[in-house]
């Protein structure tokens, strides 16, 4: 009798596990809308593996909103550089292209502002494509992938011309090498509750190791030169602004997915020790993901210089007249600075960094209704 009861309970538990299918892949016309809590309190997504489990995220607050609008690939101006692309996101700083098959949803690359924040435009192609989602996804799945991205810049354009000017040798060009190793393990299942709803979910623990290297082409004499790895000279985190990008960063996220929704129900970004949560992005319930919203404006904000040392200037473009707040968060998601501004059109403002410590920060400009103009990374270096 006890054995029969145990087998019955095991069967019920097994049938309660869901499988994620390709019906959750984004499609042309979808707008996936999320809310972000930059300082989640009292929430632990890093529970032990297994199931069934219950994750209560109902206390999450709204600090920011994100919207990803997917269009047919032919809506992008850079489609010729991404043959075979199916979808594109037309963002404020560039275009991101996607490849979609029955079993994979992949990022092909990006055209626009460079991911290092140096302020130059790039044509970035991942090799191989970045696997963002796959189908079917089931409990116990393990996916290990690696991808490379190589970006080359001439050094005679701003801001690189000022960085390399005055050196005893001629630096003809710069090359950024980015390698990303990702391990995704579907290690738990159960239900997740966010503000406005409860969903059956699978939990994927995703660990990413991103290694960045920078080479410069040194012209030894006219017509002859060689590539030199800056990491062998200055090491990671040194060498002025450029050295701050060199090295390996580790990112751990817990991703909660349902087979009924195209948005991830929640994505929790953890501190590397897994003892604290930096941010949680979660599905915004009050939005239908198959309706493309009207974008109010295409405003943008950019920090310069980035990395910064003593001061940083924020350049704003295409800003509708109104009241805005600039917020700066540390790597743990804690707000460390904010100030209100009255902005319109194209304008700039500068802040001094005397009270900031060395490290990586996130800055976000929002209007009075909480709509984000831009959320980006700022690196601060100190002598």
C-alpha positions as CSV (number, residue, x, y, z in Angstrom):
1,X,0.0,0.0,0.0
2,X,2.8,2.4,0.9
3,X,4.7,1.5,-2.3
4,X,1.6,2.2,-4.4
5,X,1.1,5.6,-2.7
6,X,4.7,6.5,-3.3
7,X,4.5,5.5,-6.9
8,X,1.3,7.5,-7.3
9,X,2.8,10.6,-5.8
10,X,5.9,10.3,-8.0
11,X,3.7,10.0,-11.1
12,X,1.7,13.1,-10.1
13,X,4.9,15.1,-9.5
14,X,6.3,14.0,-12.9
15,X,3.2,15.0,-14.8
16,X,3.3,18.4,-13.1
17,X,6.6,19.2,-14.8
18,X,6.1,21.4,-17.8
19,X,7.9,21.4,-21.1
20,X,8.7,24.6,-22.9
21,X,7.9,24.5,-26.6
22,X,8.7,26.8,-29.6
23,X,5.3,28.4,-29.3
24,X,7.0,30.7,-26.7
25,X,9.6,32.0,-29.2
26,X,9.1,35.7,-30.1
27,X,7.6,36.3,-33.5
28,X,7.2,39.3,-35.8
29,X,4.8,41.8,-34.2
30,X,5.4,40.7,-30.6
31,X,6.3,43.2,-27.9
32,X,7.7,41.6,-24.8
33,X,7.4,44.0,-21.9
34,X,9.2,43.7,-18.6
35,X,9.4,45.5,-15.3
36,X,12.7,45.7,-13.4
37,X,13.3,45.8,-9.6
38,X,16.9,47.2,-9.1
39,X,16.9,46.5,-5.4
40,X,14.9,43.3,-4.6
41,X,14.5,42.6,-0.9
42,X,13.8,39.3,0.8
43,X,13.7,37.2,-2.3
44,X,15.7,34.0,-2.8
45,X,15.5,32.5,-6.3
46,X,18.6,30.4,-5.6
47,X,16.8,27.5,-3.9
48,X,18.2,24.0,-4.1
49,X,17.6,22.0,-7.3
50,X,14.5,19.9,-7.7
51,X,10.8,20.2,-7.4
52,X,8.0,20.9,-7.0
53,X,8.9,24.3,-5.6
54,X,7.2,27.7,-5.0
55,X,8.9,31.0,-5.7
56,X,7.2,34.1,-4.4
57,X,8.2,37.2,-6.2
58,X,5.0,39.1,-5.5
59,X,6.8,41.8,-3.5
60,X,8.8,43.0,-6.4
61,X,8.7,46.8,-7.1
62,X,8.9,48.7,-10.4
63,X,12.0,50.7,-10.8
64,X,12.2,50.6,-14.6
65,X,10.4,49.2,-17.7
66,X,11.8,47.5,-20.8
67,X,10.1,46.7,-24.1
68,X,11.5,44.5,-26.8
69,X,9.6,44.9,-30.1
70,X,10.2,42.3,-32.7
71,X,9.8,43.2,-36.4
72,X,10.4,41.3,-39.6
73,X,14.1,41.3,-40.5
74,X,13.5,43.3,-43.6
75,X,12.4,46.2,-41.4
76,X,16.1,46.7,-40.6
77,X,18.6,48.7,-42.6
78,X,21.4,46.2,-42.0
79,X,19.7,43.1,-43.2
80,X,22.2,42.5,-46.0
81,X,24.9,41.9,-43.4
82,X,22.8,39.2,-41.7
83,X,21.6,36.9,-44.5
84,X,18.9,34.5,-43.3
85,X,17.7,36.6,-40.4
86,X,14.1,36.3,-39.5
87,X,13.6,39.0,-36.9
88,X,15.1,42.4,-35.8
89,X,14.8,44.7,-32.8
90,X,15.1,48.3,-33.8
91,X,16.6,49.9,-30.7
92,X,17.7,53.3,-29.8
93,X,21.4,52.6,-30.4
94,X,21.2,50.0,-33.2
95,X,19.6,46.9,-34.6
96,X,19.8,43.3,-33.3
97,X,19.1,40.4,-35.7
98,X,17.7,37.0,-34.8
99,X,17.6,33.5,-36.5
100,X,14.5,31.4,-35.7
101,X,14.1,27.7,-36.4
102,X,11.8,25.0,-34.9
103,X,14.2,24.2,-32.2
104,X,16.3,27.4,-31.7
105,X,16.0,31.1,-31.1
106,X,19.4,32.7,-31.7
107,X,21.0,36.1,-31.7
108,X,23.0,36.6,-34.9
109,X,24.5,40.0,-34.2
110,X,24.2,43.7,-33.7
111,X,24.8,46.9,-35.8
112,X,25.1,50.2,-34.0
113,X,26.9,51.5,-30.9
114,X,29.7,49.2,-29.7
115,X,29.1,47.0,-26.6
116,X,32.3,48.3,-25.0
117,X,30.9,51.8,-24.6
118,X,33.7,53.5,-26.5
119,X,31.2,55.5,-28.5
120,X,32.0,54.1,-32.0
121,X,29.7,52.3,-34.4
122,X,30.2,48.6,-35.1
123,X,29.0,45.7,-37.2
124,X,29.1,42.8,-34.7
125,X,28.5,39.2,-35.8
126,X,28.5,36.3,-33.3
127,X,30.3,33.1,-34.3
128,X,28.5,30.9,-33.8
129,X,25.1,32.5,-33.1
130,X,24.1,33.0,-29.5
131,X,21.5,30.4,-28.4
132,X,18.9,32.4,-26.3
133,X,16.1,29.8,-26.3
134,X,15.6,26.3,-27.4
135,X,12.8,23.8,-27.8
136,X,11.8,21.5,-26.3
137,X,13.1,22.6,-22.9
138,X,12.6,20.1,-20.0
139,X,13.7,19.4,-16.5
140,X,17.3,18.1,-16.3
141,X,18.3,19.7,-19.6
142,X,21.9,20.9,-19.9
143,X,23.2,23.2,-22.6
144,X,26.8,24.3,-22.9
145,X,27.7,26.8,-25.7
146,X,30.5,29.1,-26.6
147,X,30.6,32.1,-29.0
148,X,33.1,34.6,-30.2
149,X,32.8,38.3,-31.2
150,X,35.6,40.2,-32.8
151,X,35.4,44.0,-33.3
152,X,38.0,46.1,-35.1
153,X,38.2,49.9,-34.9
154,X,40.4,52.4,-36.7
155,X,42.1,54.6,-34.1
156,X,41.8,57.9,-36.1
157,X,38.2,58.5,-35.1
158,X,36.8,59.9,-31.8
159,X,37.2,58.9,-29.0
160,X,40.0,56.5,-29.8
161,X,42.1,59.3,-31.5
162,X,42.4,61.1,-28.2
163,X,43.2,57.9,-26.2
164,X,46.1,56.9,-28.4
165,X,47.4,60.3,-29.3
166,X,50.8,61.4,-28.1
167,X,52.3,57.8,-27.9
168,X,55.9,57.2,-29.1
169,X,54.5,54.6,-31.6
170,X,51.7,54.7,-34.1
171,X,48.6,52.7,-33.1
172,X,46.9,52.1,-36.5
173,X,43.8,50.2,-35.2
174,X,42.3,48.4,-32.2
175,X,40.7,44.9,-32.0
176,X,38.3,43.8,-29.3
177,X,37.9,40.0,-28.7
178,X,35.0,38.8,-26.7
179,X,34.5,35.1,-25.9
180,X,31.4,34.0,-24.0
181,X,31.1,30.5,-22.5
182,X,27.6,29.7,-21.2
183,X,26.3,26.8,-19.2
184,X,22.5,26.5,-18.8
185,X,21.1,23.9,-16.5
186,X,17.3,23.4,-16.0
187,X,17.6,22.4,-12.4
188,X,14.2,23.0,-10.8
189,X,10.5,23.3,-11.5
190,X,7.4,24.5,-9.7
191,X,5.3,27.7,-9.6
192,X,6.4,31.3,-9.6
193,X,4.3,34.2,-8.4
194,X,5.0,37.8,-9.7
195,X,2.9,40.9,-9.2
196,X,-0.4,40.1,-11.0
197,X,-0.1,36.4,-11.6
198,X,1.2,32.8,-10.9
199,X,2.7,30.5,-13.5
200,X,4.0,26.9,-13.7
201,X,7.7,27.3,-14.5
202,X,11.0,25.6,-15.2
203,X,14.0,27.2,-13.7
204,X,17.2,27.5,-15.7
205,X,20.5,28.4,-13.9
206,X,22.6,30.1,-16.5
207,X,26.3,30.8,-15.8
208,X,28.2,33.0,-18.3
209,X,32.0,33.6,-18.4
210,X,32.8,36.6,-20.7
211,X,36.4,37.1,-21.5
212,X,37.5,40.3,-23.2
213,X,40.8,40.9,-24.8
214,X,42.1,44.0,-26.6
215,X,44.8,44.1,-29.3
216,X,46.4,47.1,-30.9
217,X,48.1,47.1,-34.2
218,X,51.5,48.8,-33.7
219,X,53.1,50.2,-36.8
220,X,56.8,49.5,-36.3
221,X,57.8,51.4,-39.5
222,X,55.8,52.4,-42.6
223,X,54.1,49.4,-44.2
224,X,55.0,47.0,-41.4
225,X,53.5,46.3,-38.0
226,X,52.1,43.6,-35.7
227,X,49.2,43.0,-33.3
228,X,50.0,43.4,-29.6
229,X,47.8,42.0,-26.8
230,X,47.3,44.8,-24.3
231,X,46.5,42.3,-21.6
232,X,50.2,41.1,-21.7
233,X,51.3,44.7,-21.1
234,X,48.9,46.4,-18.7
235,X,46.7,43.5,-17.4
236,X,43.0,43.6,-16.6
237,X,41.6,46.7,-14.9
238,X,44.7,48.8,-15.5
239,X,46.2,50.9,-18.3
240,X,43.8,53.9,-18.0
241,X,40.4,53.6,-19.5
242,X,41.1,50.8,-22.0
243,X,42.5,48.4,-19.5
244,X,39.3,48.4,-17.5
245,X,37.7,46.1,-20.2
246,X,40.3,43.4,-20.1
247,X,39.7,40.2,-18.2
248,X,36.9,37.7,-17.4
249,X,33.5,38.6,-15.9
250,X,31.1,36.0,-14.5
251,X,27.4,36.4,-14.6
252,X,24.9,34.0,-12.9
253,X,21.2,34.3,-13.6
254,X,18.1,32.2,-12.6
255,X,15.6,32.3,-15.4
256,X,12.0,31.2,-14.8
257,X,10.1,30.2,-18.0
258,X,6.5,29.1,-18.6
259,X,5.0,27.4,-21.6
260,X,2.1,29.8,-21.8
261,X,4.1,33.1,-22.0
262,X,6.6,34.5,-24.4
263,X,8.3,36.6,-21.8
264,X,10.4,35.0,-19.2
265,X,8.4,35.1,-16.0
266,X,11.4,36.4,-14.1
267,X,15.1,36.7,-14.6
268,X,17.2,37.1,-11.4
269,X,20.8,38.3,-11.7
270,X,22.8,37.1,-8.8
271,X,26.0,38.2,-7.1
272,X,28.7,35.7,-7.8
273,X,28.5,34.2,-4.3
274,X,24.8,33.5,-4.9
275,X,24.0,35.1,-1.5
276,X,22.3,38.2,-2.8
277,X,20.2,39.3,-5.8
278,X,21.4,42.2,-7.8
279,X,18.3,42.8,-10.0
280,X,15.1,41.0,-11.1
281,X,13.4,41.5,-14.4
282,X,9.9,40.1,-14.6
283,X,6.9,39.9,-16.9
284,X,4.6,43.0,-16.9
285,X,1.2,41.5,-16.6
286,X,-0.9,44.4,-17.9
287,X,0.5,44.1,-21.4
288,X,-0.6,41.8,-24.2
289,X,2.6,40.6,-25.9
290,X,1.2,40.2,-29.4
291,X,0.3,43.9,-29.8
292,X,3.1,46.3,-30.8
293,X,2.9,49.4,-28.7
294,X,3.5,52.9,-30.1
295,X,6.9,54.2,-29.2
296,X,6.5,57.6,-27.7
297,X,10.0,58.8,-28.7
298,X,13.4,57.6,-29.8
299,X,15.4,59.6,-27.2
300,X,18.9,58.5,-26.2
301,X,21.5,59.1,-23.5
302,X,25.2,58.4,-23.7
303,X,28.0,58.8,-21.2
304,X,31.4,60.3,-22.2
305,X,34.1,59.5,-21.5
306,X,33.4,55.9,-20.6
307,X,35.4,54.7,-18.7
308,X,35.5,58.0,-16.7
309,X,37.9,59.1,-14.0
310,X,37.2,62.6,-12.5
311,X,34.0,63.5,-14.3
312,X,31.4,62.2,-16.8
313,X,29.2,64.1,-19.3
314,X,25.8,62.7,-20.2
315,X,24.8,63.6,-23.8
316,X,21.0,63.5,-24.4
317,X,19.4,63.5,-27.9
318,X,15.8,63.6,-29.2
319,X,14.4,64.3,-25.7
320,X,10.8,65.5,-25.6
321,X,10.5,68.6,-23.2
322,X,9.8,67.5,-19.6
323,X,11.1,66.6,-16.2
324,X,13.6,63.7,-16.0
325,X,15.6,61.9,-13.3
326,X,19.0,60.4,-13.8
327,X,19.7,57.5,-11.5
328,X,23.0,55.7,-10.9
329,X,23.1,52.2,-9.4
330,X,26.1,50.2,-8.2
331,X,26.8,46.6,-9.2
332,X,24.5,45.3,-6.5
333,X,21.6,47.3,-7.9
334,X,21.6,49.8,-5.0
335,X,20.8,53.4,-6.1
336,X,23.8,55.5,-5.1
337,X,23.0,58.8,-6.8
338,X,20.1,60.6,-8.5
339,X,19.2,64.1,-9.7
340,X,16.3,65.7,-11.5
341,X,16.7,67.7,-14.7
342,X,14.5,69.7,-17.1
343,X,15.4,68.5,-20.5
344,X,14.4,69.1,-24.1
345,X,15.9,68.1,-27.5
346,X,19.7,67.8,-27.5
347,X,21.4,68.7,-24.3
348,X,24.3,67.7,-22.0
349,X,25.1,67.8,-18.4
350,X,28.2,66.9,-16.4
351,X,28.7,65.4,-12.9
352,X,31.8,65.2,-10.8
353,X,32.9,61.7,-9.6
354,X,34.7,62.7,-6.4
355,X,32.3,60.7,-4.3
356,X,32.2,57.6,-6.5
357,X,34.5,54.6,-6.0
358,X,36.2,52.7,-8.8
359,X,34.0,50.1,-10.4
360,X,31.0,49.4,-12.7
361,X,27.7,51.2,-12.4
362,X,24.4,51.3,-14.3
363,X,22.9,54.7,-15.2
364,X,19.3,55.2,-16.2
365,X,17.4,58.3,-17.4
366,X,13.6,58.1,-16.8
367,X,10.8,60.6,-17.4
368,X,8.2,61.6,-14.8
369,X,6.0,58.6,-15.8
370,X,8.8,56.1,-15.2
371,X,9.5,55.5,-18.8
372,X,13.1,54.8,-19.5
373,X,15.1,56.8,-22.1
374,X,18.1,54.5,-21.7
375,X,19.8,52.2,-19.2
376,X,23.4,51.6,-19.8
377,X,26.8,50.7,-18.1
378,X,29.2,53.3,-16.8
379,X,32.8,52.3,-15.7
380,X,34.6,54.6,-13.3
381,X,38.4,54.4,-12.8
382,X,40.4,55.9,-10.1
383,X,44.2,56.6,-10.1
